[in-house]
Amino acid sequence: MENSTVLTSEQITSDLLPQKFGKRGMIWTGILLLFCAFGAFAYYRQLKYGLVVTNMRDYVSWGIYISNFVFFVAISLVGSLITAIFRLANVPWRTPLTRISEIIAVSAITFAALIIIVDMGRPERLLNLFIHGRLQSPIIWDVIVISTYFCLSLFLLYITLLPDISILINAREKLGKPFSKLYRWLASYWKGTTAQEKIRNRCITIICIVIIPVAFSIHTVTSWLFATTYRPGWDSTNFGAYFISGAFLVGAGGVVVAMYIFRRYYNLEKYITEKHFEKMGRVVVLLALLYLYFNINEYLVPAFKMKKPEEAHLTQLFAGEYAPLFWFAILVGMIIPIFIMLFKKGRKPLPMFIAGVMVVVGAWFKRYLIVTPTLLHPFLPMEDVPASYHHYFPSWEEWAIAMGSLAGVLLIITFFARVFPIISIYKTLTDKNETQQSS
Amino acid sequence: MENKSTSRRQFLAAGILAGIAAGCSSKKNPFDKYAGDDVKASGETVKLLSVDGEIIEMDKAFLKPVPDLPTISNSEERKGINGKKFAMVIDLSRCKNVGACKTACNHAHQLSPGQNWIKVLEMQDADHTAPYWQPTTCMHCDSPPCVKVCPVDATFKRQDGIVLIDSDRCIGCRFCMAACPYSTRVFNWGEPVLEKEVAEQHYSCETSIPQKKGTVSKCDFCPDMARKGELPHCVSACPNGVYFFGDMNEDSVTNGAETFRFSDLIKDKAGYRLMEDLGTKPRVYYLPPVNRNFPFESGLENESPEDKMTH
């Protein structure tokens, strides 16, 4: 880091210690809580009356709950990208980004699990998955890999947090009482001895290696929930790679957005520097190009042949009812961000933030487009059903629950940043010492 | 319906016996679960045979039927009827979209308004080919995509070829609905519309009654009828003899009035199955709509208003 040499250790520590919510923080948290409460109320109605409160019906039997689920699984992949891949590749500028990406991963995967329970017709029978689980079903594979990924991400977050918590315990007079019990409960055993440090480093390396295939499998298996069916639009061997590349893109976009917000709100300009945006910009461009490549494969090849079952689906995406959304997702989710970030001026914090938001929003609608239009194009004609079954637009309950779950993810990240340092103090200090020694 | 009441009678008898057995083995009021009903002895007694083979006497007032007892266990229902391989043949040359199959099916399985297990589809394979009516049931595939994806074994393939759903186990994830290329599956989005008496009935996978909120349902080939040696409701309800049902081990199918050797019928009339290329191996065969009994147009008047609107 270019500026870190001028910073003293005390200053780094005091800059990065968690801060109390200011007025803006309170309002932000309050709004998120409101969204969550509203979502909870909608879910209460759904529990009471059944899934009939949604607008899903026999043809569109999966709606925005499932697309939201895919979105969460996708964005949670970023934890492994930034932490594991950058660490194993020894990328020197990763330090201020790792914790942000890890907490995004943990909170998103938590809500992925929750939203899938929301989608169940009989959530009280959840345990049937363990009592009567059939290993042949891709859903069981998803249960296995997602719970594994959740545990690994949580452990990775915790173990990289350990030395920081011990810094927090020592900074008690500065931080006051609020979380001191929690800190002590989490890490009072951590003394930072060479032996402990050695174990910790080994653990991190092992998790970083293990988490990469697990992260790949969470999204590959999620893509198989679709690709293992016969439906036009889902029946594709491209799906695993297509989903993974999309996940990397939305995750990196999410990190860029989070970087910008934390940087501004916590005044972290000295730590999350323009250089970091510049580097992340290059990464996002690469990932967006990769995702665009898979999109071209996914749509162009079937469109070239226009097999009969695919035809109705594809024409509706390209030029029909879903065309505005489809081109929005392609343009706003991929092409425009690529053009913004291709240029050096576009890789400054603010344009990067805008491009990041575009990527994330585009990605959310992209997931919706993957799930819903396919279901409206079954092999046999849609007849002998009520007319409302021919269309799908989410009900207010579905919107409330989906927005509530998005707010929930943000809420976890917000609370986390209140309690723990969002940039590793310990690692920043070590980096500083290393650069000083080498210079 | 007659058969329903005989089985009801059997239930009653079983219930009485069960009640008495409980009464003999403990000192507590055997009808504790009907707490709130203060039963007073009426003085009128009846003689009954206990499960131990003893003849006992009981006050009539204490006798209360257990509402419903399953005649066969869930594991028996999951196994299927021994030695059978059920199949259906649907003769498209006879269908004019009367819809009697649907009505009978919906009534027999207590489906809620708007739900149809049988859908009579207006088909036209290409622009210049002739339209025809295609009744579509569950295909009871031998390689069922729905069963493959079910995470909890709530939908399963039986040895008699039938694919059933256990609504007591279904978690409502709807993966089977996405997996089924025939879109045959129906979901209970809300609380099913049922009469109280039906709603309280003991659930059986074979009758699929009562339907349950938040679970999937579909055509079940009426295995409860097969156990009684009778035809599925759609087969007996169809006035035009479109549906044939039978056992492939016996190599015979019947629509009630006519009986054919299954293999001959399929060979002579060039029977086929839907979406053969997907490899699902359906147990429902179709006979092509040639030499039709009715012109296609005669079925248009029976279309539901919603379907009329969509054309």
Interface residues (C-beta under 8 A of the other chain):
Chain A: Y49 G50 L51 V52 T54 M56 R57 D58 Y59 S61 W62 D119 M120 G121 R122 P123 R125 L126 N128 L129 I131 H132 G133 R134 Q136 S137 P138 I139 I140 V143 L225 F226 T228 T229 Y230 R231 L375 P378 F379 L380 P381 M382 E383 D384 V385 P386 A387 H390
Chain B: K102 G114 N116 I118 K119 V120 L121 E122 M123 T136 P145 K148 V149 C150 P151 V152 D153 A154 R169 C170 I171 G172 C173 R174 F175 M177 A178 A179 P181 Y182 S183 R185 V186 F187 N188 W189 G190 E191 K213 G214 T215 V216 M275 L278 S304 E306 D307 M309 T310
